[in-house]
């Protein structure tokens, strides 16, 4: 990527914007000067000016998005900002950028997603003329999409709020690159991808996510010299937020993956796009043969059930089942030849290229002996990213089609990242709340190819703005058995139950495995009096919305709830983690990386397993304290953190939480919290005008509402004792806002039958 300058206007200096009394201080938002935010902004601006790389750990509450957005805008050059999660991508574009615009005026910013999020108009037209729809649901979805296509300016499926995430029809119509005709497409000028590229070229800031960035980089890497390869334009710098995810995302895009789904989609798209075209009469037979031979090949793979498994015995597989592979490869070559003979059909070259790529990747996966690759297989529910997606709303397994994947993943991506990212882009900024282990960046530098501190990348650690010693208590329950002992689940259930009784729910229980989560859920469900939400019973977004809106809820979750989740306020007052989150050593990729470290003379457990687990634990605990007002208790049920030597690495890497091994300290913490909540609530309500109760109005005229005022103590049949923080209206419109101490929550009361004055 080269340095790209675009016209810009003068923007305020960092001091004018961030300093006390500056532009940010005069904004409508509650303001508190954060020295760390200004320090980070200065470091980012210096890196951009000097064309140096920078790695910044910015503790939660720093305000890091503004700390890199303003310096990026001030460069007058095009900057790509890449996020690890869609949630942060949305926050940047829909919250942070509009806020900056309210202070600075209009900004040129573009929001880009992966191609599969956008509609392909050419595919829609092809389906319109030759509909292949399955059932009434797809017919109804097709009508919705066809009507929406006439109105939308972006083609982004997010505008279709009623479209299920798992829609099979959308997969037939999206704009993914495999079926793209490029500039030869009849709809090229009206293409939503073309329009997105145009907007990106006119923008100062392009907001993407890591998956799109590395998918685009992979396309450009394969098509060296092609002028229109990829969709991201050149940029002067890239800022990776949530940079702790880079290794895993890069690994997936620098590797290869072939699945039965890809074969089925290729056959389907060939049928749809070439049906009725002159010279394509023999293709339906070829695609049907492709389907049949692909099914036989994937059914013949030596998979022992669902999950990720090594494919180390590829030579043995070829000796015993090589005929399945050869038959599938022969069918792909036949399909290539059939398409090569087609003339005057716009879709043929793109489809032929797609067949050739699939054949080449299949050959690599079965025949290559690349030293830096680990070869493995996986069978999972189609569309699922983890095992928890396999449960219905009630938690029972439902019958779904399974997808089988053959994968090749780089064992070490550091050299690739060094060559393709850090050597090619003038400035790369890596930032996250979790990049250091014991205060240092050595682990992250080594895994990402940044080299040592003498190789040009500066470092900065910005402490969190939060007062962790006051806001959070870390409880390490004594006498817990080792998580590998058979007694652990029962002991964990007893401890979780005791803690949740103190916190009155309001907790995340985070687990390192789906099996452990299910076991503890089933043990605790009959004995807990709080609403329990289970990961996998609904989409993550729906579960979070239900958690926020349900008093005293408890959410049981696995991997995807450890990061990218933000629940502020008293709804989340406790985070319980079952065990130190070490990667499963039998996982084929983890196993290969540990073996490579050992062969290089390192210690895989201490050099790889422990640092990776430290960063994951920091992410999980980071769900609790999200604002200066948040307070709560963290619980780790794994005694190895205090009994094993490596436990000190974890403790020295965590924020300065107050620690205890005594359950009474947890009780005292919440008693103090409740007292402070009452005091704060009363102080806040004292500043609000109260609606007086007119003397002439008796209880009957209040429709059952007691004649109570702000500050009085009450008792409720369900919620216990509380304090009235505010009263609004009278008569049938009377409302009381009451803080119930036992639950530590506010509740707006409109029915008063169970409410009595103390």
Secondary structure by P-SEA (a helix, b strand, c coil): cccccccccccccccccccccccccccccbbbbbaaaaaaaaaaaaaaaabbbbbbbcccccccccccaaaaaaccbbbbbbbccaaaaaaaaccaaaaaaacccccbbbbbccccccccaaaaaaaaaccccccaaaaaaaaaaaaaaacccccccccccccccccaaaaacccccccccccccccccccaaaaaaaaaaaccbbbbcaaaaaaaaaaaaaacccccccccccccbbbbccccaaaaaaaaaacccccaaaaaaaaaaaaaaccccccccaaaaaaaaaaaaaaaaaaaccccccccccccaaaaaaaccaaaaaaaaaaaaaaaaaaaacccccaaaaaaaaaaaaaaaaaaaccccccccccbbbbcccccccccccccccccccbbbbbbbbbcccccaaaaaaacccccccbbbbbcccccccccaaaaaaaaccccccccbbbbbbcccccccccbbbbbccccccccccaaaaaaaaaaaaaaaaaccccccccccaaaaaaaaaaccccccccccccccccaaaaaaaaaaccbbbbbbccccccccccccccccbbbbccccccccccaaaaaaaaaaaaaccccccccaaaaaaaaaaaaaccccccccccbbbbbcccccccccaaaaaaaacccccccccaaaaaaaaaaaaaaaaaaaaaaaaaccccccccccccccccccccccccccccccccccccccccccccccbbbbccccccccccccccccccccc
